[in-house]
Amino acid sequence: MTVEFPEIRTGRLTLRRLTEDDRETVVEIQTDPRTNRHNPTPPDRAESLAKFDSWLADWAELGFCYVAVLETATGSFAGIGGLQLRQFDGEEILNLYYRFRPEFWGKGYATEMASAMIAWADRTVPRYPVQISVALSNTPSLRVAGRLGFRPYRDSVHDGVPSRHFRRGRGFQA
Protein backbone atom coordinates (compact mmCIF):
# COMPACT_ATOMS: atom_id res chain seq x y z
CA MET A 1 0.00 0.00 0.00
CA THR A 2 1.25 3.43 -0.89
CA VAL A 3 -0.91 6.49 -0.35
CA GLU A 4 -0.53 10.17 -1.11
CA PHE A 5 0.13 12.49 1.80
CA PRO A 6 -0.28 16.16 0.98
CA GLU A 7 1.14 18.90 3.13
CA ILE A 8 -1.65 19.77 5.58
CA ARG A 9 -2.28 23.25 6.95
CA THR A 10 -4.46 23.83 9.98
CA GLY A 11 -5.31 27.15 11.58
CA ARG A 12 -1.83 27.44 13.09
CA LEU A 13 0.24 24.48 11.94
CA THR A 14 1.83 23.02 8.84
CA LEU A 15 2.17 19.21 8.80
CA ARG A 16 4.64 17.88 6.28
CA ARG A 17 6.57 14.75 5.46
CA LEU A 18 9.73 14.16 7.51
CA THR A 19 12.92 14.44 5.47
CA GLU A 20 16.56 13.64 6.03
CA ASP A 21 17.10 17.33 6.80
CA ASP A 22 14.95 16.88 9.93
CA ARG A 23 17.16 14.17 11.45
CA GLU A 24 19.05 16.25 14.03
CA THR A 25 16.00 18.26 15.07
CA VAL A 26 13.97 15.09 15.61
CA VAL A 27 16.78 13.47 17.63
CA GLU A 28 17.02 16.61 19.76
CA ILE A 29 13.29 16.48 20.52
CA GLN A 30 13.25 12.71 21.09
CA THR A 31 16.18 12.75 23.53
CA ASP A 32 15.25 15.91 25.47
CA PRO A 33 14.64 14.82 29.10
CA ARG A 34 11.81 17.35 29.36
CA THR A 35 9.88 15.61 26.58
CA ASN A 36 10.33 12.27 28.32
CA ARG A 37 8.91 13.06 31.76
CA HIS A 38 6.50 10.12 31.52
CA ASN A 39 9.05 7.73 30.03
CA PRO A 40 11.29 5.97 32.58
CA THR A 41 13.86 5.07 29.92
CA PRO A 42 14.17 7.97 27.46
CA PRO A 43 15.64 7.03 24.11
CA ASP A 44 19.31 7.71 23.60
CA ARG A 45 20.76 9.14 20.41
CA ALA A 46 21.30 5.75 18.74
CA GLU A 47 17.75 4.62 19.49
CA SER A 48 16.34 7.93 18.26
CA LEU A 49 18.33 7.67 15.03
CA ALA A 50 17.06 4.12 14.48
CA LYS A 51 13.46 5.25 15.03
CA PHE A 52 13.94 8.15 12.62
CA ASP A 53 15.32 5.77 9.98
CA SER A 54 12.31 3.47 10.44
CA TRP A 55 9.97 6.44 10.01
CA LEU A 56 11.69 7.43 6.75
CA ALA A 57 11.40 3.80 5.60
CA ASP A 58 7.66 3.88 6.30
CA TRP A 59 7.38 7.08 4.27
CA ALA A 60 9.13 5.36 1.35
CA GLU A 61 7.05 2.17 1.61
CA LEU A 62 3.61 3.43 2.66
CA GLY A 63 3.54 7.11 1.71
CA PHE A 64 2.89 8.23 5.28
CA CYS A 65 4.20 8.09 8.83
CA TYR A 66 4.94 10.67 11.49
CA VAL A 67 5.19 14.26 10.29
CA ALA A 68 7.11 17.42 11.02
CA VAL A 69 4.84 19.85 12.87
CA LEU A 70 5.71 23.45 12.06
CA GLU A 71 4.24 26.57 13.59
CA THR A 72 3.02 28.26 10.41
CA ALA A 73 3.33 31.88 11.61
CA THR A 74 7.00 31.53 12.57
CA GLY A 75 8.15 28.50 10.56
CA SER A 76 9.48 27.03 13.81
CA PHE A 77 9.81 23.26 14.09
CA ALA A 78 7.39 22.69 16.99
CA GLY A 79 7.51 18.91 17.13
CA ILE A 80 6.71 15.62 15.49
CA GLY A 81 3.49 13.70 15.40
CA GLY A 82 0.99 11.89 13.29
CA LEU A 83 0.09 8.32 12.50
CA GLN A 84 2.17 5.19 11.97
CA LEU A 85 0.84 1.83 10.80
CA ARG A 86 1.77 -0.65 13.54
CA GLN A 87 0.84 -4.02 14.98
CA PHE A 88 -0.93 -4.03 18.35
CA ASP A 89 -2.24 -7.29 19.81
CA GLY A 90 -1.95 -8.90 16.37
CA GLU A 91 -4.02 -6.20 14.66
CA GLU A 92 -2.90 -3.43 12.32
CA ILE A 93 -3.68 -0.02 13.79
CA LEU A 94 -2.71 3.57 13.18
CA ASN A 95 -0.71 4.68 16.19
CA LEU A 96 -1.26 8.35 17.03
CA TYR A 97 1.91 9.88 18.42
CA TYR A 98 3.26 13.31 19.18
CA ARG A 99 6.19 14.93 20.91
CA PHE A 100 6.59 18.70 21.03
CA ARG A 101 9.39 20.97 22.12
CA PRO A 102 8.55 22.29 25.61
CA GLU A 103 8.22 25.88 24.41
CA PHE A 104 5.21 24.75 22.34
CA TRP A 105 3.37 22.96 25.16
CA GLY A 106 0.03 24.25 26.39
CA LYS A 107 -1.00 25.83 23.08
CA GLY A 108 -3.37 23.10 21.91
CA TYR A 109 -1.02 22.02 19.13
CA ALA A 110 -1.29 18.29 19.95
CA THR A 111 -5.07 18.38 19.59
CA GLU A 112 -4.86 20.50 16.43
CA MET A 113 -2.28 18.24 14.78
CA ALA A 114 -4.07 15.05 15.81
CA SER A 115 -7.46 16.28 14.56
CA ALA A 116 -5.98 17.04 11.15
CA MET A 117 -4.19 13.69 10.94
CA ILE A 118 -7.29 11.75 11.99
CA ALA A 119 -9.36 13.56 9.35
CA TRP A 120 -6.72 12.64 6.75
CA ALA A 121 -6.77 8.98 7.89
CA ASP A 122 -10.58 8.87 7.78
CA ARG A 123 -10.41 9.90 4.11
CA THR A 124 -7.32 7.96 3.06
CA VAL A 125 -6.86 4.78 5.14
CA PRO A 126 -10.26 4.31 6.82
CA ARG A 127 -9.92 0.57 7.39
CA TYR A 128 -7.52 0.98 10.32
CA PRO A 129 -8.55 1.94 13.85
CA VAL A 130 -6.66 4.89 15.30
CA GLN A 131 -5.11 4.19 18.70
CA ILE A 132 -3.25 6.35 21.18
CA SER A 133 -1.29 4.85 24.09
CA VAL A 134 -0.83 7.21 27.02
CA ALA A 135 1.11 6.80 30.26
CA LEU A 136 -1.39 6.93 33.13
CA SER A 137 0.79 9.63 34.70
CA ASN A 138 0.53 11.86 31.60
CA THR A 139 -2.56 13.89 32.48
CA PRO A 140 -2.23 16.39 29.59
CA SER A 141 -2.17 13.60 26.98
CA LEU A 142 -5.05 11.79 28.70
CA ARG A 143 -7.04 15.03 28.28
CA VAL A 144 -6.04 15.28 24.61
CA ALA A 145 -7.33 11.75 23.99
CA GLY A 146 -10.67 12.68 25.55
CA ARG A 147 -10.96 15.92 23.56
CA LEU A 148 -10.36 13.97 20.36
CA GLY A 149 -13.22 11.56 21.09
CA PHE A 150 -11.11 8.53 21.91
CA ARG A 151 -12.53 5.93 24.27
CA PRO A 152 -10.57 3.65 26.60
CA TYR A 153 -9.71 0.34 24.95
CA ARG A 154 -7.62 -1.31 27.66
CA ASP A 155 -4.89 -0.71 30.22
CA SER A 156 -1.52 -2.43 30.16
CA VAL A 157 2.16 -1.89 30.73
CA HIS A 158 3.42 -0.39 27.45
CA ASP A 159 7.18 0.07 26.98
CA GLY A 160 7.60 -0.45 30.74
CA VAL A 161 5.01 2.21 31.66
CA PRO A 162 1.49 1.69 33.07
CA SER A 163 -0.60 2.96 30.16
CA ARG A 164 -4.13 3.37 28.90
CA HIS A 165 -4.79 2.59 25.25
CA PHE A 166 -7.57 4.56 23.59
CA ARG A 167 -9.27 3.97 20.25
CA ARG A 168 -11.68 5.70 17.96
CA GLY A 169 -13.47 4.93 14.71
CA ARG A 170 -13.61 2.03 12.30
CA GLY A 171 -16.25 0.01 14.10
CA PHE A 172 -14.51 0.19 17.46
CA GLN A 173 -16.81 -0.54 20.38
CA ALA A 174 -15.66 0.36 23.90
C-alpha positions as CSV (number, residue, x, y, z in Angstrom):
1,M,0.0,0.0,0.0
2,T,1.2,3.4,-0.9
3,V,-0.9,6.5,-0.3
4,E,-0.5,10.2,-1.1
5,F,0.1,12.5,1.8
6,P,-0.3,16.2,1.0
7,E,1.1,18.9,3.1
8,I,-1.6,19.8,5.6
9,R,-2.3,23.3,7.0
10,T,-4.5,23.8,10.0
11,G,-5.3,27.1,11.6
12,R,-1.8,27.4,13.1
13,L,0.2,24.5,11.9
14,T,1.8,23.0,8.8
15,L,2.2,19.2,8.8
16,R,4.6,17.9,6.3
17,R,6.6,14.8,5.5
18,L,9.7,14.2,7.5
19,T,12.9,14.4,5.5
20,E,16.6,13.6,6.0
21,D,17.1,17.3,6.8
22,D,15.0,16.9,9.9
23,R,17.2,14.2,11.4
24,E,19.1,16.2,14.0
25,T,16.0,18.3,15.1
26,V,14.0,15.1,15.6
27,V,16.8,13.5,17.6
28,E,17.0,16.6,19.8
29,I,13.3,16.5,20.5
30,Q,13.3,12.7,21.1
31,T,16.2,12.8,23.5
32,D,15.3,15.9,25.5
33,P,14.6,14.8,29.1
34,R,11.8,17.4,29.4
35,T,9.9,15.6,26.6
36,N,10.3,12.3,28.3
37,R,8.9,13.1,31.8
38,H,6.5,10.1,31.5
39,N,9.1,7.7,30.0
40,P,11.3,6.0,32.6
41,T,13.9,5.1,29.9
42,P,14.2,8.0,27.5
43,P,15.6,7.0,24.1
44,D,19.3,7.7,23.6
45,R,20.8,9.1,20.4
46,A,21.3,5.7,18.7
47,E,17.7,4.6,19.5
48,S,16.3,7.9,18.3
49,L,18.3,7.7,15.0
50,A,17.1,4.1,14.5
51,K,13.5,5.3,15.0
52,F,13.9,8.2,12.6
53,D,15.3,5.8,10.0
54,S,12.3,3.5,10.4
55,W,10.0,6.4,10.0
56,L,11.7,7.4,6.8
57,A,11.4,3.8,5.6
58,D,7.7,3.9,6.3
59,W,7.4,7.1,4.3
60,A,9.1,5.4,1.4
61,E,7.0,2.2,1.6
62,L,3.6,3.4,2.7
63,G,3.5,7.1,1.7
64,F,2.9,8.2,5.3
65,C,4.2,8.1,8.8
66,Y,4.9,10.7,11.5
67,V,5.2,14.3,10.3
68,A,7.1,17.4,11.0
69,V,4.8,19.8,12.9
70,L,5.7,23.5,12.1
71,E,4.2,26.6,13.6
72,T,3.0,28.3,10.4
73,A,3.3,31.9,11.6
74,T,7.0,31.5,12.6
75,G,8.1,28.5,10.6
76,S,9.5,27.0,13.8
77,F,9.8,23.3,14.1
78,A,7.4,22.7,17.0
79,G,7.5,18.9,17.1
80,I,6.7,15.6,15.5
81,G,3.5,13.7,15.4
82,G,1.0,11.9,13.3
83,L,0.1,8.3,12.5
84,Q,2.2,5.2,12.0
85,L,0.8,1.8,10.8
86,R,1.8,-0.7,13.5
87,Q,0.8,-4.0,15.0
88,F,-0.9,-4.0,18.3
89,D,-2.2,-7.3,19.8
90,G,-1.9,-8.9,16.4
91,E,-4.0,-6.2,14.7
92,E,-2.9,-3.4,12.3
93,I,-3.7,0.0,13.8
94,L,-2.7,3.6,13.2
95,N,-0.7,4.7,16.2
96,L,-1.3,8.4,17.0
97,Y,1.9,9.9,18.4
98,Y,3.3,13.3,19.2
99,R,6.2,14.9,20.9
100,F,6.6,18.7,21.0
101,R,9.4,21.0,22.1
102,P,8.5,22.3,25.6
103,E,8.2,25.9,24.4
104,F,5.2,24.7,22.3
105,W,3.4,23.0,25.2
106,G,0.0,24.2,26.4
107,K,-1.0,25.8,23.1
108,G,-3.4,23.1,21.9
109,Y,-1.0,22.0,19.1
110,A,-1.3,18.3,20.0
111,T,-5.1,18.4,19.6
112,E,-4.9,20.5,16.4
113,M,-2.3,18.2,14.8
114,A,-4.1,15.1,15.8
115,S,-7.5,16.3,14.6
116,A,-6.0,17.0,11.1
117,M,-4.2,13.7,10.9
118,I,-7.3,11.7,12.0
119,A,-9.4,13.6,9.3
120,W,-6.7,12.6,6.8
121,A,-6.8,9.0,7.9
122,D,-10.6,8.9,7.8
123,R,-10.4,9.9,4.1
124,T,-7.3,8.0,3.1
125,V,-6.9,4.8,5.1
126,P,-10.3,4.3,6.8
127,R,-9.9,0.6,7.4
128,Y,-7.5,1.0,10.3
129,P,-8.6,1.9,13.9
130,V,-6.7,4.9,15.3
131,Q,-5.1,4.2,18.7
132,I,-3.2,6.4,21.2
133,S,-1.3,4.9,24.1
134,V,-0.8,7.2,27.0
135,A,1.1,6.8,30.3
136,L,-1.4,6.9,33.1
137,S,0.8,9.6,34.7
138,N,0.5,11.9,31.6
139,T,-2.6,13.9,32.5
140,P,-2.2,16.4,29.6
141,S,-2.2,13.6,27.0
142,L,-5.0,11.8,28.7
143,R,-7.0,15.0,28.3
144,V,-6.0,15.3,24.6
145,A,-7.3,11.7,24.0
146,G,-10.7,12.7,25.5
147,R,-11.0,15.9,23.6
148,L,-10.4,14.0,20.4
149,G,-13.2,11.6,21.1
150,F,-11.1,8.5,21.9
151,R,-12.5,5.9,24.3
152,P,-10.6,3.6,26.6
153,Y,-9.7,0.3,25.0
154,R,-7.6,-1.3,27.7
155,D,-4.9,-0.7,30.2
156,S,-1.5,-2.4,30.2
157,V,2.2,-1.9,30.7
158,H,3.4,-0.4,27.5
159,D,7.2,0.1,27.0
160,G,7.6,-0.4,30.7
161,V,5.0,2.2,31.7
162,P,1.5,1.7,33.1
163,S,-0.6,3.0,30.2
164,R,-4.1,3.4,28.9
165,H,-4.8,2.6,25.3
166,F,-7.6,4.6,23.6
167,R,-9.3,4.0,20.2
168,R,-11.7,5.7,18.0
169,G,-13.5,4.9,14.7
170,R,-13.6,2.0,12.3
171,G,-16.3,0.0,14.1
172,F,-14.5,0.2,17.5
173,Q,-16.8,-0.5,20.4
174,A,-15.7,0.4,23.9
